[in-house]
Amino acid sequence: MDSTPAPEAAPGASSSSAAAAEDLAGAVAAMSLDERFDLLRGIGEECIQEDELRNLLQKKPVPICYDGFEPSGRMHIAQGIVKTINVNKMIRAGCRVKIWIADWFAQLNNKMGGDLKKIQTVGRYMIEIWKAAGMNLDGVEFLWSSEEINSRAHEYWPIVMDIARKNNVKRITRCCQIMGRSESDDLTAAQIFYPCMQCADIFFLKADICQLGMDQRKVNMLAREYCDDIKRKNKPIILSHHMLPGFKEGQEKMSKSDPSSAIFMEDDEAQVNVKIKQAFCPPKIVEGNPCLEYIKYIVFPWFGRFEVVRKEINGGNKTFTSMGELISDYETGALHPADVKPALAKAINEILQPVRDHFNNNNEAKVLLNTVKKYRVTN
């Protein structure tokens, strides 16, 4: 399989020149409204609301997209590759992407034992991965929450306080899924405050679009409800992407505390091969099959195809150019887990190789990785 990424995963992060920005602006100008809409809509498993998104693209030449992450340990492939694909799509559609490095939020949520220095080291490691993975940094602005909030405290805290005033504790605890918590958990006071702050981020960053995972949906809806409270007409549009499952049966999402359930961005080839070989992948069953989800949400967006290499007696080599075609073969048994797994491992290894090379060849990146690997993941 050719290791050159599909357009969604390119261009790389090596150029931040004015010429690159001009090229991008020209490409956006050449796209129709429908093309820009389809590109953005394709990111989300859910879009609230489609008519608002189309109206935004008609009226605002460069919409602001908000994405964010809590530095909380090693990066798995959903954070690394899916985010790279989605960010690059947003930039291709003419958006400016603000990525909120939520270091203070990770401290509130007791990640890395609440050690801010460790949290910020993890944040730098994650940025390094996105550079190596091919995120188009010409259209991205990384913002550290601690720095931005401190420098504009007079803007930020009044928003947080107003959101807190307009909602009761029960409504706020309904948002605790955004922190990887459940409503039944014994939450600290800091964790109760967290959703109010994340909701405020959207307004603080002047975001037109919130592009986060489905697990962040409740706080994004809180932001839209808050717009009703303050009689604000233009609500943030929510583009919620699909959450990739873990490799084990019935595992809804990858877990950093269970390394066998997830592929990490700097996993070596042998580790990827073993994890995929052991992954749950029932014959002829598509629903709840993590291997097929990886193909749908990572391999096809990256390469535009899925290549299976097998002996003639087993059906011979085949290149799938659509997920529908692959599902059809899988459901009939024409495509077997023994065909899928090695082909998936090969594709994932090709995607990850530039990241491995970067961390092997760049001394600063290597030190960051080794430091982060020593940290104990805290829930």
C-alpha positions as CSV (number, residue, x, y, z in Angstrom):
1,M,0.0,0.0,0.0
2,D,1.3,3.4,-1.0
3,S,2.2,5.3,2.2
4,T,1.3,8.7,0.7
5,P,-1.7,10.0,2.7
6,A,-5.0,10.9,1.0
7,P,-5.8,14.7,0.7
8,E,-7.5,14.6,4.2
9,A,-4.3,13.7,5.8
10,A,-2.1,16.0,3.9
11,P,-0.2,18.4,3.6
12,G,2.3,17.9,6.3
13,A,3.4,20.2,9.0
14,S,6.7,21.2,7.5
15,S,5.6,24.5,5.8
16,S,4.2,27.5,7.5
17,S,5.1,29.9,4.8
18,A,2.9,32.7,3.3
19,A,3.0,30.8,0.0
20,A,1.4,27.8,1.6
21,A,-1.3,29.9,3.1
22,E,-2.0,31.6,-0.2
23,D,-2.3,28.2,-1.9
24,L,-4.7,27.1,0.7
25,A,-6.8,30.2,0.3
26,G,-6.9,29.7,-3.4
27,A,-8.0,26.1,-3.1
28,V,-10.8,27.1,-0.7
29,A,-11.9,29.9,-3.0
30,A,-12.2,27.3,-5.8
31,M,-14.6,25.2,-3.8
32,S,-18.4,25.6,-3.9
33,L,-20.5,26.1,-0.9
34,D,-21.8,22.5,-1.2
35,E,-18.3,21.1,-1.4
36,R,-17.2,23.0,1.8
37,F,-20.4,21.9,3.6
38,D,-20.0,18.3,2.6
39,L,-16.3,18.3,3.7
40,L,-17.2,19.6,7.1
41,R,-20.4,17.5,7.5
42,G,-18.4,14.4,6.8
43,I,-16.4,14.9,9.9
44,G,-19.4,14.6,12.2
45,E,-21.4,11.5,13.2
46,E,-23.8,14.2,14.3
47,C,-24.2,17.9,13.3
48,I,-26.3,20.4,15.3
49,Q,-27.6,22.0,13.1
50,E,-27.0,21.5,9.4
51,D,-28.9,24.5,8.3
52,E,-26.8,26.7,10.7
53,L,-23.6,25.2,9.3
54,R,-24.6,26.0,5.7
55,N,-25.6,29.5,6.7
56,L,-22.3,30.1,8.5
57,L,-20.3,29.1,5.5
58,Q,-22.4,31.5,3.3
59,K,-21.8,34.4,5.6
60,K,-18.4,34.0,7.2
61,P,-15.3,33.5,4.9
62,V,-13.1,32.0,7.7
63,P,-15.2,30.3,10.5
64,I,-13.4,29.5,13.7
65,C,-13.4,25.8,14.8
66,Y,-12.7,24.9,18.4
67,D,-11.1,21.6,19.3
68,G,-9.4,20.7,22.6
69,F,-7.7,18.0,24.5
70,E,-6.7,17.2,28.0
71,P,-3.0,16.2,28.2
72,S,-3.4,13.0,30.1
73,G,-0.8,10.5,29.0
74,R,0.4,8.7,25.8
75,M,-1.6,9.5,22.7
76,H,-3.7,6.7,21.0
77,I,-4.4,6.6,17.3
78,A,-7.9,8.2,17.6
79,Q,-6.4,11.3,19.1
80,G,-3.5,11.3,16.8
81,I,-4.7,10.2,13.3
82,V,-8.5,10.9,13.5
83,K,-7.8,14.4,14.8
84,T,-5.2,15.0,12.1
85,I,-7.7,13.9,9.4
86,N,-10.5,16.1,10.9
87,V,-8.4,19.2,11.4
88,N,-7.0,19.0,7.9
89,K,-10.6,18.7,6.5
90,M,-11.6,21.8,8.5
91,I,-8.7,23.7,7.1
92,R,-9.4,22.6,3.6
93,A,-12.9,23.8,4.0
94,G,-11.6,27.3,4.9
95,C,-11.7,27.2,8.7
96,R,-9.3,28.5,11.2
97,V,-8.7,25.8,13.9
98,K,-8.0,26.7,17.5
99,I,-6.8,23.7,19.5
100,W,-7.2,24.3,23.2
101,I,-4.5,22.6,25.2
102,A,-6.5,22.1,28.4
103,D,-3.6,21.9,30.9
104,W,-5.5,23.5,33.8
105,F,-8.5,21.2,33.0
106,A,-6.3,18.2,33.3
107,Q,-5.1,19.4,36.6
108,L,-8.7,20.0,37.8
109,N,-9.4,16.4,36.7
110,N,-6.4,15.1,38.6
111,K,-4.6,13.8,35.5
112,M,-0.9,13.1,36.1
113,G,-1.7,13.3,39.8
114,G,-2.5,17.0,39.3
115,D,1.1,17.8,38.5
116,L,0.9,20.8,36.1
117,K,4.5,20.4,34.9
118,K,4.0,16.8,33.9
119,I,0.7,17.8,32.2
120,Q,2.4,20.5,30.1
121,T,5.2,18.0,29.1
122,V,2.4,15.7,27.9
123,G,0.9,18.6,26.0
124,R,4.2,19.3,24.2
125,Y,4.6,15.6,23.3
126,M,1.1,15.6,21.8
127,I,1.8,18.6,19.6
128,E,5.0,16.9,18.5
129,I,3.0,13.9,17.3
130,W,0.6,16.0,15.3
131,K,3.5,17.7,13.5
132,A,4.9,14.3,12.6
133,A,1.6,12.8,11.6
134,G,1.0,15.5,9.0
135,M,-1.4,17.9,10.6
136,N,-1.5,21.1,8.5
137,L,-0.2,23.6,11.1
138,D,-0.7,26.5,8.7
139,G,-4.3,26.7,9.7
140,V,-3.9,25.7,13.4
141,E,-3.4,27.8,16.5
142,F,-2.4,25.9,19.7
143,L,-3.5,27.8,22.8
144,W,-2.6,26.7,26.3
145,S,-5.5,27.2,28.7
146,S,-3.4,28.3,31.6
147,E,-1.7,31.1,29.6
148,E,-4.8,32.3,27.8
149,I,-7.0,32.4,30.9
150,N,-4.3,34.1,33.0
151,S,-3.7,36.8,30.3
152,R,-7.4,37.5,29.8
153,A,-8.9,36.6,33.2
154,H,-11.1,39.7,33.1
155,E,-12.9,38.2,30.0
156,Y,-12.9,34.5,31.0
157,W,-14.0,34.3,34.5
158,P,-17.2,36.4,34.1
159,I,-18.4,34.0,31.4
160,V,-17.6,31.0,33.7
161,M,-19.5,32.6,36.6
162,D,-22.5,33.5,34.5
163,I,-22.8,29.9,33.2
164,A,-22.5,28.6,36.7
165,R,-25.2,31.0,37.9
166,K,-27.6,30.0,35.2
167,N,-27.4,26.2,35.8
168,N,-28.0,24.0,38.8
169,V,-25.6,21.3,40.0
170,K,-27.7,18.5,38.5
171,R,-27.4,20.0,35.0
172,I,-23.7,20.4,35.4
173,T,-23.1,16.9,36.7
174,R,-24.9,15.6,33.6
175,C,-21.8,16.8,31.7
176,C,-19.3,14.8,33.7
177,Q,-18.8,12.3,30.8
178,I,-16.6,15.0,29.2
179,M,-14.0,14.2,31.9
180,G,-14.3,10.5,31.6
181,R,-16.5,10.4,34.7
182,S,-20.0,9.2,35.4
183,E,-22.8,11.0,37.3
184,S,-22.6,8.4,40.1
185,D,-18.9,9.2,40.7
186,D,-17.9,11.0,43.9
187,L,-16.8,14.2,42.1
188,T,-14.6,16.8,43.6
189,A,-15.6,20.5,43.7
190,A,-13.0,21.1,41.0
191,Q,-14.6,18.5,38.7
192,I,-18.0,20.2,39.2
193,F,-16.5,23.4,38.1
194,Y,-14.9,21.8,35.0
195,P,-18.0,21.8,32.7
196,C,-18.7,25.5,33.4
197,M,-15.1,26.3,32.3
198,Q,-15.3,24.1,29.2
199,C,-18.6,25.7,28.2
200,A,-17.0,29.1,28.7
201,D,-14.1,28.1,26.4
202,I,-16.4,28.1,23.4
203,F,-17.4,31.7,23.9
204,F,-14.0,32.8,25.1
205,L,-12.4,31.5,21.9
206,K,-15.2,33.0,19.8
207,A,-15.8,29.6,18.2
208,D,-18.3,29.1,15.4
209,I,-18.0,25.4,15.3
210,C,-17.2,22.9,18.2
211,Q,-15.5,19.9,16.7
212,L,-15.1,17.3,19.5
213,G,-16.0,13.7,20.1
214,M,-19.5,12.4,20.8
215,D,-18.4,12.0,24.5
216,Q,-18.3,15.9,24.6
217,R,-21.8,16.4,23.3
218,K,-23.5,17.2,26.6
219,V,-21.3,20.2,27.4
220,N,-21.6,21.5,23.8
221,M,-25.4,21.3,24.2
222,L,-25.0,23.2,27.4
223,A,-23.3,26.0,25.4
224,R,-26.3,26.1,23.0
225,E,-28.7,26.2,25.9
226,Y,-26.7,29.1,27.5
227,C,-27.2,31.0,24.2
228,D,-30.9,30.8,24.9
229,D,-30.4,32.0,28.4
230,I,-28.5,35.1,27.3
231,K,-30.7,35.7,24.2
232,R,-27.8,35.1,21.8
233,K,-29.0,34.3,18.3
234,N,-25.8,32.7,16.8
235,K,-25.2,29.4,18.6
236,P,-22.1,27.3,18.3
237,I,-22.5,24.5,15.7
238,I,-21.7,21.1,17.0
239,L,-19.8,18.6,14.8
240,S,-19.3,15.5,17.0
241,H,-17.1,12.8,15.5
242,H,-17.4,9.1,16.0
243,M,-15.6,7.5,19.0
244,L,-13.4,4.6,18.0
245,P,-13.9,1.5,20.2
246,G,-11.2,-0.5,22.0
247,F,-10.0,-3.8,20.5
248,K,-11.8,-5.9,23.1
249,E,-15.4,-7.2,22.7
250,G,-17.9,-4.7,23.9
251,Q,-15.3,-2.0,24.6
252,E,-16.9,1.3,23.7
253,K,-13.7,3.3,23.6
254,M,-9.9,2.9,23.8
255,S,-8.4,3.0,27.3
256,K,-5.0,4.4,28.1
257,S,-5.0,2.3,31.3
258,D,-5.4,-0.9,29.2
259,P,-2.6,-0.7,26.6
260,S,-3.7,-3.9,24.8
261,S,-7.0,-2.2,23.9
262,A,-5.5,0.7,22.0
263,I,-2.8,1.5,19.4
264,F,-0.5,4.3,20.6
265,M,1.0,6.7,18.2
266,E,4.6,5.5,18.8
267,D,3.9,1.8,19.0
268,D,6.4,-0.2,17.0
269,E,5.4,-2.5,14.2
270,A,5.5,-5.6,16.3
271,Q,3.2,-4.1,18.9
272,V,0.7,-3.0,16.3
273,N,0.7,-6.5,14.7
274,V,0.1,-8.2,18.0
275,K,-2.7,-5.9,19.1
276,I,-4.6,-6.3,15.9
277,K,-4.0,-10.0,15.7
278,Q,-5.6,-10.4,19.2
279,A,-8.4,-7.9,18.4
280,F,-12.1,-8.9,18.5
281,C,-13.1,-9.5,14.9
282,P,-16.0,-12.0,14.6
283,P,-16.5,-13.5,11.1
284,K,-19.4,-12.1,9.0
285,I,-20.4,-9.7,11.9
286,V,-20.0,-6.0,11.1
287,E,-21.8,-4.4,14.1
288,G,-19.5,-3.9,17.0
289,N,-16.4,-5.1,15.0
290,P,-13.5,-2.8,16.0
291,C,-11.3,-3.9,13.2
292,L,-13.8,-2.8,10.6
293,E,-14.3,0.6,12.4
294,Y,-10.5,1.2,12.2
295,I,-10.8,0.6,8.4
296,K,-13.8,2.9,8.1
297,Y,-12.5,5.8,10.2
298,I,-8.8,5.6,9.7
299,V,-7.7,3.6,6.7
300,F,-10.2,4.7,4.1
301,P,-10.0,8.5,5.0
302,W,-6.2,8.2,4.8
303,F,-5.6,6.1,1.8
304,G,-8.9,6.1,0.0
305,R,-8.8,2.3,-0.3
306,F,-8.1,-0.9,1.6
307,E,-5.7,-3.5,0.1
308,V,-5.9,-7.2,1.0
309,V,-3.1,-9.5,0.0
310,R,-3.9,-13.2,0.1
311,K,-3.3,-16.4,-1.8
312,E,-5.3,-17.2,-4.9
313,I,-6.9,-20.2,-3.2
314,N,-8.3,-17.7,-0.6
315,G,-9.7,-15.4,-3.3
316,G,-6.5,-13.6,-4.4
317,N,-5.5,-10.0,-3.8
318,K,-8.3,-7.4,-3.7
319,T,-8.4,-3.6,-3.4
320,F,-11.6,-2.2,-1.8
321,T,-12.4,1.4,-2.8
322,S,-15.5,1.8,-0.6
323,M,-16.6,0.7,2.9
324,G,-19.9,-0.6,1.4
325,E,-18.0,-3.0,-0.9
326,L,-15.9,-4.2,2.0
327,I,-18.9,-4.8,4.2
328,S,-20.7,-6.7,1.5
329,D,-17.7,-9.1,1.2
330,Y,-17.3,-9.4,4.9
331,E,-20.9,-10.3,5.6
332,T,-21.0,-13.0,3.0
333,G,-17.7,-14.5,4.3
334,A,-15.8,-13.7,1.1
335,L,-13.6,-11.5,3.3
336,H,-12.4,-13.3,6.4
337,P,-10.8,-11.9,9.7
338,A,-7.6,-13.7,8.6
339,D,-7.6,-11.4,5.5
340,V,-8.6,-8.3,7.4
341,K,-6.2,-8.3,10.3
342,P,-2.8,-8.4,8.4
343,A,-4.0,-5.9,5.9
344,L,-5.2,-3.6,8.7
345,A,-1.9,-3.9,10.5
346,K,0.0,-3.1,7.4
347,A,-2.0,0.0,6.7
348,I,-1.8,1.3,10.3
349,N,2.0,0.7,10.4
350,E,2.4,2.7,7.2
351,I,0.4,5.6,8.7
352,L,2.4,5.5,11.9
353,Q,5.9,5.2,10.4
354,P,6.6,8.9,10.0
355,V,5.7,9.4,13.7
356,R,8.1,6.6,14.7
357,D,10.8,8.1,12.5
358,H,10.4,11.5,14.0
359,F,10.7,10.2,17.6
360,N,13.7,8.1,16.7
361,N,15.6,10.8,14.8
362,N,14.7,14.0,16.7
363,N,16.5,14.2,20.0
364,E,14.0,16.7,21.6
365,A,11.0,14.5,20.6
366,K,12.8,11.4,21.8
367,V,13.4,12.9,25.3
368,L,9.7,14.0,25.5
369,L,8.5,10.5,24.6
370,N,10.8,8.8,27.1
371,T,9.7,11.3,29.8
372,V,6.0,10.7,29.1
373,K,6.4,6.9,29.1
374,K,7.6,7.1,32.7
375,Y,4.6,8.9,33.9
376,R,1.9,6.9,35.6
377,V,-1.6,7.3,34.0
378,T,-4.1,8.5,36.6
379,N,-7.9,8.3,36.1
